[in-house]
Structures are given as C-alpha cells and as structure tokens.
Amino acid sequence: MPTIPGDPNDVIVSMNYYDQDEEMCVDLFDNPVLGWTIGEDGASTPVVTGSLPPPYPECPQWAHIHADSLYVPDMWRGTVLDFFTWLATAGGANRKLRGNFRHPSLQSAMNNWSQNYPDQFNDRAF
C-alpha cells in the first residue's frame, strides 16, 4: 500500500472506547499525522506516532483535524466542541468523554466542553 507524507499541521484524534463501572467511556488522544496509507479501495488511514486504538462497532476510531474543522470520515464534520457533543450522544448513546491532549487548543476545548456538559465528562485522572 502506498503511503504519502502528512501535513505537519494536521492532527488525528483517536478514540479508545471502554466500559467503566457500567458506563460507556471514551478516552481521546491527539497525535500528529506522519503520513497517510492509501488502501486498494482508495480509503486512507493515518500514520501516527504509536498506534490507533482498536476499532469499536459502529463508532469512529479516529477523527482528522485540519485548520478549524474536525472530520470523521464518511460520518460527521464540524467544530471540535460540536464533535465532543456528537461523540458523547451519537445514536442515542450516553458516553463519558475525557481527553489527554498535547495541543493546547484541544485541551482548552475539552475544558470548555466539560464545564457545559459535566454529566458527559469523565473527570477521573488518567
């Protein structure tokens, strides 16, 4: 599979889903895009530092941030704050989110979102 270089300004937010005390939770991590692997079907997969979390049924594995927008391939597009709400509630879900972000703008967005949606924020430490 061919791989092309990534844009140094692009970021991938990966999502790790799990059950915690009978509540569905999602941990979010940001990683720089090192490149993109192009599959035989034309679909692209990011190459990041480390590895992507395992896929979870009917849930996005990762999202791509480019400029001021966030993209979940073939599923959703919008702002980072709206993405947090969508991820927590999509399909009637009730997921608790927490973020472990390196980028200050993502951490700030998570802090703002958690104040507006405290019932959907997982405040446990990493």
Secondary structure, 3 states (H helix, E strand, C coil): CCEEECCCCCEEEEEEEEEECCEEEEEEEEEEEEEEEECCCCCEEEEECCCCCCCECCECCEEEEECCEEEECCCEEECHHHHHHHHHHHHHCCEEEEEECCCHHHHHHHHHHHHHCHHHECCCCC
